[in-house]
Structures are given as C-alpha cells and as structure tokens.
Amino acid sequence: MRALARSARAEWGPLFSTVRDALAARRWRAVPMTLAAVCLTALFQYVQNQPWGFQFVQNIGCVRAEDPLRLALLRTPLSLFVPALDLPVWGALVQLLIVFGIAEICLGRWRTLLIAYAATLAGTLYARVGIEWGPGNPFGLPASDAQVVDTGPSAAVVGLAVFVCWRYRAYFTAALVTALMVVEVLVKDNLAGKEHLAAIAAVLVLCVLSAVRHRRGGTRSEGSGSEGEGPGVKPPIQS
C-alpha cells in the first residue's frame, strides 16, 4: 500500500500541488478562460437545439471533411466549443472544466489555447488525409466520413492531457491516455477515435519541440556564465 502511495505521489504529486495551490490562492479566478469555454459550449448547445439556431451554429462552427479547406480552417476554432449532437453535453462540459482548468493553471492561458487548437486542427486535417488514403489503409477512412460533422472538445482534451502529463513527468498517465485511445480505435474504428490519435501525434511533436527549446535555452544559460560573471556579462574579447 505504501509503495502504491509513493508511486501515486511521484506520478501526480507535482501536478496536484500546482493545481491545489492555484485554486487555494485564487479559486475560480485561476481559470477564467476555462469558465468562458464552458459557458460558450453550453451556449452553443442551447442555440443549436433551437429551430432558429441550428443552421447558425452549423455555419460558424461545424466542420466536415467535404468542406472547402479554407472554410474548414475558419470554422475550426469555434468547432472546439460546439458539442456533438449525438453525445451528452455534460460530458463535454466536464472534460472542459477539468482538463482545460488543469491545463490553464499548469501551462497558462495562451499555451493551453495553442495546444488545444493544434490538437483540434490535427484531427481536422487528418480526416481529409485519411479519406484520401481510403479504407484499405490501416490509417485510412471511408469516403462516407467526409460528411460526418466534426465538432467537440475531445481531441483538444486528449492533446492537453498528454501534454500536461508530459510536462509534469506523469509519464505513466500520458502513456495510459494514449493506450486508451488506441484501444478506442481497435474497438470502435471511427473518425473520432482516429482523430484522437492524430491529436496525440501532433502534441507529441510539440513536446519534442518544447524539450529541444528548453535544452537549448539551458545550454545557452550554462555557457553564458563563467566564474565571476553573471549571465548577462559578455566574456572578454580574445585575439
């Protein structure tokens, strides 16, 4: 039991402490972007279920692979906050509140939005590539998926979960999330499942780029100082 507790602390301790301290200090003010996202999603859910609002939401936030690429790219940012009609809205709201909230505290508002949109965009672009590959390819999709409405925060949520776990060295949890998405595709081979894998792939690329940037920054910091010099002091010119 103690070994399990130690493993849990090692896996989630830093992440839990960061979230707990932020909420204790600022409460709901720590996650303003998350609260706005939840409210916007709830608003879209209400509007799209009204006779006068369904087509409006379709026009501004619903993406299909058959749409012109430029139109799809314009709709993609809002598509993240349009709940899927065939799924319970409370699931999308809970995902946003928990995962977006943790990410906003741990990564910051703008980085959270960047990663969320990168994951969503990866899924949107993958759908077009997958349809081109066709159902004969293991990563391909049937032509009928071109007409599937592609909305909701799930790809962004999966991508953010993986990035936050990687950032806080909760590697087992990141691997578990990835494994569950693979199982999802094996059990139910559909567009949504494969888009989740595309989102994870895009986020892993961001993880690598972030690691390289931090490594280079650390190397510069170490190399810029020598004995008796601060990091901002240039070494003497030698001829």
Long-range contacts (C-beta under 8 A, 24 or more apart in sequence): 11-170, 11-172, 11-173, 12-170, 12-173, 14-168, 14-169, 15-102, 15-106, 15-164, 15-165, 15-168, 15-170, 18-105, 18-106, 18-168, 19-101, 19-102, 19-105, 19-106, 22-105, 23-105, 30-101, 30-104, 30-105, 31-100, 31-101, 31-104, 31-105, 32-109, 33-100, 33-104, 33-109, 33-112, 33-113, 34-96, 34-97, 34-100, 34-101, 34-104, 37-81, 37-96, 37-100, 37-153, 38-93, 38-96, 38-97, 38-100, 40-81, 41-81, 41-82, 41-83, 41-89, 41-92, 41-93, 41-96, 41-153, 42-89, 42-93, 44-78, 44-81, 44-82, 44-83, 45-83, 45-89, 45-92, 48-82, 48-83, 48-85, 57-82, 58-149, 61-151, 62-149, 62-150, 62-151, 63-124, 63-149, 63-150, 63-151, 64-146, 64-147, 64-148, 64-149, 64-150, 65-127, 65-128, 65-131, 65-145, 65-146, 65-147, 65-148, 65-150, 66-146, 66-147, 69-128, 72-124, 73-121, 73-124, 76-117, 76-120, 76-121, 76-124, 77-117, 79-120, 79-124, 79-150, 79-151, 79-152, 80-116, 80-117, 80-120, 80-151, 80-152, 80-153, 80-156, 81-153, 82-151, 82-152, 83-151, 83-152, 84-149, 84-151, 84-152, 85-149, 87-152, 92-152, 92-153, 92-154, 95-153, 95-154, 95-157, 96-153, 96-157, 99-157, 99-160, 99-161, 99-164, 100-153, 100-156, 100-157, 100-160, 102-164, 103-160, 103-163, 103-164, 106-164, 106-167, 106-168, 107-160, 107-163, 107-164, 107-167, 112-160, 115-156, 115-159, 115-160, 115-163, 115-203, 115-206, 116-153, 116-156, 116-159, 116-160, 117-156, 118-159, 118-202, 118-203, 118-206, 119-155, 119-156, 119-158, 119-159, 119-160, 119-199, 119-200, 119-202, 119-203, 120-153, 120-155, 120-156, 120-159, 120-199, 121-202, 122-155, 122-159, 122-195, 122-198, 122-199, 122-201, 122-202, 123-150, 123-155, 123-195, 123-196, 123-198, 123-199, 124-150, 124-195, 125-198, 126-194, 126-195, 126-198, 127-191, 127-195, 130-191, 130-194, 139-194, 141-191, 141-194, 145-190, 145-191, 148-191, 150-191, 150-195, 154-192, 154-196, 155-195, 155-196, 155-198, 155-199, 156-199, 158-196, 158-199, 158-200, 159-199, 159-200, 159-202, 159-203, 160-203, 162-200, 162-203, 162-204, 162-207, 163-203, 163-206, 163-207, 166-207, 167-207, 167-210
